[in-house]
Structures are given as structure tokens and as C-alpha cells.
Amino acid sequence: MPKVLVILGRQGSGKGTQAALLAERYGVIHISTGDMLRAAVAAGTELGLRAKAVMDVGNLVGDDIMIGIVDERLSSDDIQANGVLLDGFPRTTAQADALARILGGSGPDLAINLDVPIAEVTKRMLARGRGDDTTEAIARRLDLYEAETAPLLEWFEARDCLSVVDGLGTEEEVFARLSQVIDTR
């Protein structure tokens, strides 16, 4: 298992579900920045309030907040011992550059893009019924994803650590595809 694994994909692609399954199978620590942000919002922390204001209008949380959260977490003993699966970070090439600096100059060992079409992820997000999943907010987040996050694919590809996995199918089918990519790495 790679020591630092990144899972990418549009919101609603199933990254969180698959990341939890992968963490269980490979014994790595799963870090979902989305869950961390939602917990900070629920707790009403300063970080949470800043993040909530950004997320409420359908924007992505800025690099300053995300890089700080991730940097602090990656230095913890459990991650040093077990490795990490990053879900939701990096979202931009600036965050990827910061991750490489955090890791001592190198990028992650493996980045997997879970590829699910826009129409399917929109349907999935509307069905889950979260308060921040309005049609307008979903469309805005997906537009931002295409503009800001999609260039990460080129960033990872340039470092020869990108694999693209078809995210359509049952949870088990997608998990099998992901596991095959990791096992062959």
C-alpha cells in the first residue's frame, strides 16, 4: 500500500464511501477534509465559521484553511505509522504544491481519480438531501471543480502517480477496480 494516497473525483462520485473501504482494507488513516470541515462548522469554531460562510454560497474553502488543517494532521503519529488516504485534498495545484512541500518535496505515492459523469453526481448529491446541496450550489461546486480541481489530473500525471478508475457501478465493483489499481502499484 502506498504511504500517501490521494483519491480525487467530483463531489458525489463516491470518494468518501470508497475511501472508508480502502482505509479499512489497507490499514491507512482516512482523512476526509469535507468531514473535518463539517465537524468544525457544527462545533462553531473560528475555522468552522469561516468555512461555513464560504460553503453556504457554494464555493470551495480556501487554501489557507485547508493547508493548515492537512499539515497539522499529517504530522500526527498514527499517520506516520500507518500512512494516509487523503479524500478532498488537494483540490488545487497550489494545494498539491503545498502537499509536496509537507511531504518533503515529493508528491503522493498514488493519486486515483474516481471518474463519474456530471449528470450522475448531480443526481446523487440531490438524493442525499444535505442542506448545502441545492441545485444551484451543486452546479457552482461542479463548475469550480472543473475549473480548479481538474488541472490536478495533469499535475499528478506529470509526476507519474495518476490512475483513473471508472466510478460507475455497484459499490463492490468500484471497490474492486480501486483495489486492483492499488495492489498493482
PyMOL commands that set and color helices and strands:
alter all, ss='L'
color gray80, all
select helices_A, chain A and resi 15-26+33-43+46-56+63-74+77-82+93-102+118-128+135-149+151-158+171-184
alter helices_A, ss='H'
color red, helices_A
select strands_A, chain A and resi 4-8+29-32+84-87+110-115+162-166
alter strands_A, ss='S'
color yellow, strands_A
deselect
rebuild
show_as cartoon
